Amino acid sequence: MISPIYQNVTLKADQDQAHYFVNLQNTTPSDQVFKLSTLDFGSLNDSGGVAFLGSSTSDFAKKYGLAKWMKLEEDTVTVPAGESVKLGVTVDNSPSLIGGGHYGAILATAQTAPGDKAAQARVGVFAVLSSLILLVKEPSEAPGMEVVLQAHDGSWLALPITITDRFKNTGTVHVIPRGLVEVKDPAGKGVERGSLTVDSGIILPEAARSYQTQLMKLRESPMPGRYTVIATYRIGNDTKTKTYVTTFLYLGTAGLMVGSGLVLLAILIVLEWRFKLVRKTGLLRKFKPWPGLRRRRA
């Protein structure tokens, strides 16, 4: 295994280079050889997964790639059984590395030695291990983020249980949205609340990602009318917040009771009307029971 899975690195303007480490651990009973390499990565929208960018020819890699400036202390390493090795990585503060966010990965690929059948059997299990580096070179632009879409699973008959907010990163560094989502009744009183982005998912530059917030009920909501969903969010630990608001119609518990009563009343009126119609047309007198029913009555 390799750790950390990802780490944040800051390269200040007056630094010549940034130096950091990752640990590669061998949890098998035999020594293992790993080939080390670097690669740029981006993100898969919504899912938050990682997309490795190969030869760094994509537009994202050209703007935000890091592999080009990453230097490994060694290309191959042997990790003894049950032990771990610390791998050093250096990023030079080159003028060609512009300010902002840059994203690269250290890959450790298990190798097999000639005639080592045990190692050959383990390669499929190890596959490729990766540790992600999220580097910000200063000075950089202020981070930016906004909600571009909000949806919920509620209706005019029921309050929502889950709110989905889709965030877009509008800056040049990665961001983590945090905040609260509230549902308020027409009088402005809170009826539901949930914590936004409990999993602290990262959004890379120019990417978008959807987050689901599970709501907790605060009190009953008898009032019918237009309810409001308010997402109050910020970037990381920043104190400056933004809001995104949508509305929906809900009958409220009182409205649902009145509506149910009206439906029941309508059913009774229809039944009464049909009964009167039957009596007036004499359909009951014309009705002849089945022969078997007549015999039982006799």
Sine and cosine of phi, psi and omega as CSV:
sin_phi,cos_phi,sin_psi,cos_psi,sin_omega,cos_omega
0.00,0.00,0.36,-0.93,-0.02,-1.00
-0.81,-0.59,0.62,-0.78,-0.01,-1.00
-0.53,-0.85,0.48,-0.88,-0.06,1.00
-0.96,0.28,0.30,-0.96,0.03,-1.00
-0.90,0.44,-0.64,0.77,0.14,-0.99
-0.50,-0.87,0.40,-0.92,0.06,-1.00
-0.54,-0.84,0.54,-0.84,0.03,-1.00
-1.00,-0.03,0.73,-0.69,0.00,-1.00
-0.78,-0.63,0.71,-0.70,0.06,-1.00
-0.93,-0.38,0.78,-0.63,0.05,-1.00
-0.93,-0.36,0.96,-0.27,-0.05,-1.00
-0.97,0.23,0.35,-0.94,-0.08,-1.00
-0.88,0.48,-0.55,0.83,-0.06,-1.00
-1.00,-0.05,0.09,1.00,0.05,-1.00
-1.00,0.07,0.65,-0.76,0.09,-1.00
-0.97,0.23,-0.55,0.84,-0.01,-1.00
-0.30,-0.96,0.31,-0.95,0.11,-0.99
-0.93,-0.37,0.71,-0.71,-0.04,-1.00
-0.81,-0.59,0.73,-0.68,-0.01,-1.00
-0.51,-0.86,0.13,-0.99,-0.10,-0.99
-0.74,-0.67,0.44,-0.90,0.20,-0.98
-0.75,-0.66,0.44,-0.90,-0.01,-1.00
-0.95,-0.30,0.75,-0.66,0.04,-1.00
-0.91,-0.41,0.87,-0.49,-0.10,-1.00
-0.91,-0.42,0.66,-0.75,0.05,-1.00
-0.96,-0.28,0.94,-0.33,-0.04,-1.00
-0.99,-0.11,0.17,0.99,0.00,-1.00
-1.00,-0.10,0.21,-0.98,-0.01,-1.00
-0.99,0.12,0.09,1.00,-0.01,-1.00
-0.78,-0.63,0.45,-0.89,0.08,-1.00
-0.87,0.49,0.52,-0.86,-0.02,-1.00
-0.69,-0.72,0.69,-0.72,0.04,-1.00
-0.99,-0.15,0.72,-0.70,0.03,-1.00
-0.84,-0.54,0.67,-0.74,0.15,-0.99
-1.00,-0.08,0.76,-0.65,-0.07,-1.00
-0.96,-0.28,0.62,-0.79,0.03,-1.00
-0.43,-0.90,0.17,-0.99,0.04,-1.00
-0.84,-0.55,0.42,-0.91,-0.05,-1.00
-0.38,-0.92,0.56,-0.83,0.11,-0.99
-0.97,0.24,0.42,-0.91,0.09,-1.00
-0.62,-0.79,0.46,-0.89,0.12,-0.99
-0.82,-0.58,-0.28,-0.96,-0.04,-1.00
-0.83,-0.56,0.44,-0.90,0.12,-0.99
-1.00,-0.05,0.84,-0.54,-0.06,-1.00
-0.83,0.55,0.56,-0.83,0.03,-1.00
0.93,0.36,-0.78,0.62,-0.07,-1.00
-0.94,0.33,-0.46,0.89,-0.05,-1.00
0.98,0.21,0.09,1.00,0.02,-1.00
-0.96,0.28,0.10,-1.00,-0.06,-1.00
-0.96,-0.27,0.70,-0.72,0.09,-1.00
-0.90,-0.43,0.93,-0.38,0.06,-1.00
-0.97,0.26,0.69,-0.73,-0.23,-0.97
-0.98,-0.21,0.34,0.94,0.16,-0.99
0.84,0.55,-0.84,-0.54,-0.12,-0.99
-0.99,0.12,0.24,0.97,0.08,-1.00
0.88,0.47,0.64,0.77,0.02,-1.00
-0.99,-0.14,-0.12,0.99,-0.02,-1.00
-0.96,0.28,0.34,-0.94,0.03,-1.00
-0.88,0.47,-0.62,0.78,0.00,-1.00
-0.90,0.44,-0.70,0.71,-0.01,-1.00
-0.90,0.44,-0.60,0.80,0.01,-1.00
-0.90,0.43,-0.56,0.83,-0.04,-1.00
-1.00,0.00,-0.60,0.80,-0.17,-0.99
-0.82,-0.57,0.12,0.99,0.00,-1.00
-0.93,0.38,0.39,-0.92,-0.02,-1.00
-0.78,-0.63,-0.37,0.93,-0.13,-0.99
-0.82,0.57,-0.57,0.82,-0.03,-1.00
-0.86,0.52,-0.49,0.87,-0.06,-1.00
-0.96,-0.27,0.01,1.00,0.00,-1.00
-1.00,0.05,0.74,-0.68,0.02,-1.00
-0.83,-0.55,0.85,-0.52,0.05,-1.00
-1.00,0.02,0.56,-0.83,0.02,-1.00
-0.93,0.37,-0.43,0.90,0.03,-1.00
-0.45,-0.90,0.42,-0.91,-0.03,-1.00
-1.00,-0.06,-0.39,0.92,-0.02,-1.00
-0.68,-0.73,0.60,-0.80,0.00,-1.00
-0.60,-0.80,0.61,-0.80,0.09,-1.00
-0.96,-0.28,0.82,-0.57,-0.01,-1.00
-0.95,-0.31,0.90,-0.43,0.01,-1.00
-0.88,0.48,0.41,-0.91,0.00,-1.00
-0.84,0.54,0.76,-0.66,0.05,-1.00
0.96,0.30,0.14,0.99,-0.02,-1.00
-0.87,-0.49,0.05,-1.00,0.01,-1.00
-0.73,-0.69,0.40,-0.92,0.00,-1.00
-0.79,-0.62,0.68,-0.74,0.03,-1.00
-1.00,-0.01,0.80,-0.60,-0.02,-1.00
-0.96,-0.28,0.78,-0.62,0.01,-1.00
-1.00,-0.08,0.65,-0.76,0.02,-1.00
-0.73,-0.68,0.68,-0.74,0.00,-1.00
-0.82,-0.57,0.66,-0.75,0.12,-0.99
-0.87,-0.49,0.89,-0.46,0.02,-1.00
-0.97,0.23,0.62,-0.78,0.04,-1.00
-0.99,0.11,0.96,0.29,-0.05,-1.00
-0.99,0.12,0.54,-0.84,0.07,-1.00
-0.86,0.50,-0.43,0.90,0.01,-1.00
-0.97,0.25,-0.23,0.97,0.07,-1.00
-1.00,0.01,0.99,-0.17,-0.10,-0.99
-0.96,0.26,0.31,-0.95,0.01,-1.00
-0.91,0.42,0.53,-0.85,0.00,-1.00
0.83,-0.56,-0.28,-0.96,-0.05,-1.00
-1.00,0.04,0.61,-0.79,0.05,-1.00
-0.63,-0.78,0.60,-0.80,-0.23,-0.97
-0.69,-0.72,0.86,-0.51,-0.02,-1.00
-0.63,-0.78,0.28,-0.96,-0.02,-1.00
-0.76,-0.65,0.54,-0.84,0.17,-0.99
-0.99,-0.16,0.83,-0.56,0.00,-1.00
-0.95,-0.32,0.71,-0.71,0.06,-1.00
-0.86,-0.51,0.93,-0.38,-0.06,-1.00
-0.95,-0.31,0.82,-0.57,-0.02,-1.00
-0.92,0.39,0.69,-0.72,-0.01,-1.00
-0.91,-0.41,0.35,-0.94,0.05,-1.00
-0.92,-0.40,0.62,-0.78,0.07,-1.00
-1.00,-0.01,0.52,-0.85,-0.01,-1.00
-0.83,0.56,0.81,-0.59,0.03,-1.00
0.98,0.17,-0.02,1.00,-0.02,-1.00
-1.00,0.02,1.00,0.02,-0.07,-1.00
-0.92,0.39,-0.56,0.83,0.02,-1.00
-0.89,0.45,-0.68,0.74,0.01,-1.00
-0.92,0.39,-0.62,0.78,0.01,-1.00
-0.89,0.46,-0.60,0.80,0.01,-1.00
-0.94,0.33,-0.46,0.89,-0.05,-1.00
-1.00,0.09,-0.30,0.95,-0.09,-1.00
-0.85,0.52,-0.69,0.73,-0.02,-1.00
-0.89,0.45,-0.46,0.89,0.01,-1.00
-0.98,0.21,-0.68,0.73,-0.03,-1.00
-0.94,0.35,-0.64,0.77,-0.11,-0.99
0.78,0.63,-0.77,-0.64,0.00,-1.00
-0.85,-0.53,0.82,-0.57,0.05,-1.00
-1.00,-0.07,0.58,-0.82,-0.04,-1.00
-0.66,-0.75,0.58,-0.82,0.13,-0.99
-0.80,-0.59,0.83,-0.56,-0.11,-0.99
-1.00,-0.05,0.66,-0.76,0.04,-1.00
-0.91,-0.42,0.84,-0.54,0.06,-1.00
-0.94,-0.35,0.99,-0.15,-0.10,-0.99
-0.97,-0.25,0.66,-0.75,0.10,-0.99
-0.87,-0.50,0.88,-0.48,0.07,-1.00
-1.00,-0.06,0.76,-0.64,0.04,-1.00
-0.99,-0.11,0.49,-0.87,-0.07,1.00
-0.97,0.23,0.47,-0.88,0.02,-1.00
-0.69,-0.73,0.31,-0.95,0.04,-1.00
-0.91,0.41,0.41,-0.91,0.06,-1.00
-0.90,0.44,0.66,-0.75,0.01,-1.00
-0.90,0.44,0.48,-0.88,0.01,-1.00
-0.67,-0.74,0.56,-0.83,-0.04,-1.00
-0.32,-0.95,0.58,-0.81,0.04,-1.00
-0.48,-0.88,0.43,-0.90,0.11,-0.99
-0.99,0.12,0.78,-0.62,-0.01,-1.00
-0.95,-0.33,-0.21,0.98,0.00,-1.00
-0.33,-0.95,0.62,-0.79,0.07,-1.00
-0.70,-0.72,0.71,-0.71,0.01,-1.00
-0.67,-0.74,0.34,-0.94,0.03,-1.00
-0.55,-0.84,0.22,-0.98,-0.04,-1.00
-0.97,-0.25,0.33,0.94,0.01,-1.00
-1.00,0.06,0.07,-1.00,0.05,-1.00
-0.46,-0.89,-0.02,-1.00,0.01,-1.00
-0.94,0.33,-0.17,0.99,0.04,-1.00
-0.98,-0.18,-0.28,0.96,-0.09,-1.00
-0.49,-0.87,0.59,-0.81,0.08,-1.00
-0.95,0.31,0.45,-0.89,0.01,-1.00
-0.93,0.37,0.47,-0.88,0.11,-0.99
-0.97,-0.23,-0.54,0.84,-0.06,-1.00
-0.75,-0.66,0.71,-0.70,0.11,-0.99
-0.93,-0.36,0.72,-0.69,0.03,-1.00
-0.91,-0.41,0.86,-0.51,0.04,-1.00
-0.92,-0.40,0.75,-0.66,0.04,-1.00
-0.97,-0.24,0.89,-0.45,-0.03,-1.00
-0.98,-0.19,0.58,-0.82,0.10,-0.99
-0.84,-0.54,0.73,-0.68,0.06,-1.00
-0.99,0.14,0.90,-0.44,-0.03,-1.00
-0.97,-0.23,0.11,0.99,-0.02,-1.00
-0.94,-0.33,-0.31,-0.95,-0.04,-1.00
-0.91,-0.42,0.17,0.99,0.08,-1.00
-0.75,-0.66,0.37,-0.93,0.00,-1.00
-0.94,0.35,0.47,-0.88,-0.04,-1.00
-0.70,-0.72,0.36,-0.93,0.10,-1.00
-0.79,-0.62,0.91,-0.41,0.03,-1.00
-0.98,0.22,0.61,-0.79,0.08,-1.00
-0.65,-0.76,0.38,-0.93,0.04,-1.00
0.44,-0.90,-0.36,-0.93,-0.05,-1.00
-0.75,-0.66,0.48,-0.88,0.14,-0.99
-0.85,-0.53,0.78,-0.63,-0.02,-1.00
-0.81,-0.59,0.53,-0.85,0.17,-0.99
-0.91,-0.42,0.81,-0.59,-0.04,-1.00
-0.87,-0.50,0.55,-0.84,0.01,-1.00
-0.99,0.17,0.05,-1.00,-0.03,-1.00
-0.86,0.51,-0.36,0.93,0.04,-1.00
-1.00,0.04,0.00,1.00,0.02,-1.00
1.00,0.06,0.19,0.98,0.01,-1.00
-1.00,-0.06,0.68,-0.74,-0.02,-1.00
-0.94,0.33,0.73,-0.68,0.04,-1.00
-0.89,-0.46,-0.38,0.93,0.04,-1.00
-0.57,-0.82,0.43,-0.90,-0.01,-1.00
-0.42,-0.91,0.52,-0.85,0.06,-1.00
-0.46,-0.89,0.43,-0.90,0.02,-1.00
-1.00,0.07,0.76,-0.65,-0.04,-1.00
-0.99,0.13,0.71,-0.71,0.10,-1.00
0.80,0.60,0.88,0.48,0.06,-1.00
-0.88,0.48,-0.52,0.86,-0.06,-1.00
-0.99,0.15,-0.05,1.00,0.05,-1.00
0.81,0.58,0.68,0.73,-0.01,-1.00
-0.93,0.36,0.61,-0.79,-0.05,-1.00
-1.00,-0.03,0.61,-0.79,0.11,-0.99
-0.89,-0.45,0.86,-0.52,0.02,-1.00
-0.98,0.19,0.29,-0.96,0.01,-1.00
-0.83,0.56,0.59,-0.81,0.04,-1.00
0.90,0.43,0.22,0.98,-0.01,-1.00
-0.94,-0.34,0.31,-0.95,0.07,-1.00
-0.77,-0.64,0.46,-0.89,-0.04,-1.00
-0.45,-0.89,0.63,-0.78,0.00,-1.00
-0.99,-0.16,0.64,-0.76,0.00,-1.00
-0.81,-0.58,0.67,-0.74,0.04,-1.00
-0.97,-0.24,0.72,-0.70,0.03,-1.00
-0.91,-0.42,0.85,-0.53,0.07,-1.00
-0.99,0.11,0.79,-0.61,-0.08,-1.00
-1.00,-0.06,0.58,-0.82,0.08,-1.00
-0.93,-0.37,0.73,-0.68,-0.04,-1.00
-0.96,0.28,0.77,-0.64,0.00,-1.00
-0.99,-0.11,-0.62,0.79,-0.01,-1.00
-0.27,-0.96,0.19,-0.98,0.06,-1.00
-0.93,0.35,0.44,-0.90,-0.04,-1.00
-0.77,-0.63,0.99,0.13,-0.06,-1.00
-0.97,0.25,-0.35,0.94,-0.15,-0.99
-0.97,0.25,0.83,-0.55,0.11,-0.99
-0.98,0.18,0.43,-0.90,0.04,-1.00
0.60,-0.80,-0.37,-0.93,-0.05,-1.00
-1.00,-0.04,0.88,-0.48,0.02,-1.00
-0.99,-0.15,0.41,-0.91,-0.11,-0.99
-0.86,-0.51,0.73,-0.68,0.13,-0.99
-0.97,-0.26,0.85,-0.52,-0.06,-1.00
-0.86,-0.51,0.88,-0.47,0.12,-0.99
-0.98,-0.19,0.90,-0.44,0.06,-1.00
-0.96,-0.29,0.90,-0.43,-0.17,-0.99
-0.70,-0.71,0.29,-0.96,0.03,-1.00
-0.53,-0.85,0.20,-0.98,0.05,-1.00
-1.00,-0.05,0.90,-0.44,0.03,-1.00
0.81,0.58,-0.80,-0.60,-0.02,-1.00
-0.99,-0.11,0.20,0.98,0.03,-1.00
-0.88,0.47,0.59,-0.81,-0.01,-1.00
-1.00,0.05,-0.27,0.96,0.00,-1.00
-0.98,0.18,0.80,-0.60,-0.06,-1.00
-0.90,-0.45,0.36,-0.93,0.13,-0.99
-0.81,-0.59,0.27,-0.96,0.04,-1.00
-0.76,-0.65,0.46,-0.89,0.11,-0.99
-0.70,-0.71,0.77,-0.64,-0.17,-0.99
-0.81,-0.59,0.72,-0.70,0.19,-0.98
-0.74,-0.67,0.29,-0.96,-0.01,-1.00
-0.76,-0.65,0.32,-0.95,0.07,-1.00
-0.43,-0.90,0.38,-0.93,0.01,-1.00
-1.00,-0.05,0.69,-0.73,0.00,-1.00
-0.61,-0.79,0.69,-0.72,-0.05,-1.00
-0.95,0.30,-0.42,0.91,-0.09,-1.00
0.97,0.23,0.29,-0.96,-0.03,-1.00
-0.90,0.43,-0.62,0.79,0.04,-1.00
-0.91,0.41,-0.68,0.73,0.02,-1.00
-0.90,0.44,-0.62,0.78,0.02,-1.00
-0.91,0.42,-0.62,0.79,0.03,-1.00
-0.92,0.40,-0.70,0.71,0.02,-1.00
-0.90,0.44,-0.68,0.73,0.01,-1.00
-0.88,0.47,-0.67,0.74,0.03,-1.00
-0.90,0.45,-0.64,0.77,0.04,-1.00
-0.90,0.44,-0.66,0.75,0.01,-1.00
-0.91,0.41,-0.64,0.77,0.04,-1.00
-0.89,0.46,-0.70,0.72,0.02,-1.00
-0.89,0.45,-0.66,0.75,0.03,-1.00
-0.89,0.45,-0.65,0.76,0.02,-1.00
-0.89,0.45,-0.65,0.76,0.02,-1.00
-0.89,0.45,-0.68,0.74,0.00,-1.00
-0.90,0.43,-0.63,0.77,0.02,-1.00
-0.90,0.43,-0.69,0.73,0.02,-1.00
-0.89,0.46,-0.69,0.73,0.01,-1.00
-0.90,0.44,-0.66,0.75,0.02,-1.00
-0.90,0.44,-0.67,0.75,0.01,-1.00
-0.90,0.44,-0.68,0.73,0.00,-1.00
-0.91,0.41,-0.62,0.78,0.01,-1.00
-0.91,0.42,-0.67,0.74,0.04,-1.00
-0.90,0.43,-0.63,0.78,0.01,-1.00
-0.89,0.45,-0.64,0.76,0.01,-1.00
-0.90,0.43,-0.69,0.72,-0.01,-1.00
-0.91,0.41,-0.65,0.76,-0.05,-1.00
-0.92,0.39,-0.61,0.79,-0.04,-1.00
-1.00,0.07,-0.12,0.99,0.04,-1.00
0.95,0.31,0.39,0.92,-0.03,-1.00
-0.90,0.43,-0.50,0.87,0.00,-1.00
-0.92,0.39,-0.60,0.80,0.00,-1.00
-0.94,0.34,-0.51,0.86,-0.01,-1.00
-0.99,0.17,-0.19,0.98,-0.07,-1.00
-0.96,0.27,0.80,-0.60,0.03,-1.00
-0.93,-0.36,0.87,-0.49,0.01,-1.00
-0.89,0.46,0.32,-0.95,0.06,-1.00
-0.88,0.47,0.48,-0.88,0.01,-1.00
-0.83,0.56,-0.66,0.75,0.00,-1.00
-0.87,0.49,-0.60,0.80,0.01,-1.00
-0.93,0.38,-0.61,0.79,0.02,-1.00
-0.90,0.43,-0.66,0.75,-0.01,-1.00
-0.89,0.46,-0.68,0.74,0.01,-1.00
-0.89,0.45,-0.62,0.79,0.02,-1.00
-0.91,0.41,-0.59,0.80,0.02,-1.00
-0.92,0.38,0.00,0.00,0.00,0.00
